[in-house]
């Protein structure tokens, strides 16, 4: 394995690991709160589930970027010899979703917790809780798009 391949693999690993950690923390926080609400009112399961799932998207975005890197460097079939320069480019391309995914998933988990608390008291306010929690998703999507477009352009 070349140094370039190692650097690209490191980028793929960071995208998956950091965005995954953020999603696990965000979903975990929201789920803990949601389970407390469900212990009092099981009829709110659907609404709780939606709010609990939202911070999980960042992990998915990190996985997609990692998968694209692995495809482009030949890990999933083909030649794995890439230059150090290209390896550094893949590493740099993974950083927006790695760091952005980590931070935004945790922030979205906190927003989901607040939304769950709102719905626990006022069931009719679910749409407001959804919109507020989804606002954080915009920043995860921006990080994902920058990483994805960078990975695609490196492959050319």
Secondary structure, 3 states (H helix, E strand, C coil): CCHHHHHHHHHHHHHHHHHHHHHHHHHHHHHHHHHHHHHHCHHHHHHHHHHHHHHHHHHHHHHHHHHHHHHHHCCCCCCCCCCHHHHHHHHHHHHHHHHHHHHHHHHHHHHHHHHHHHHHHCHHHHHHHHHHHHHCHHHHHHHHHHHHHHHHHHHC
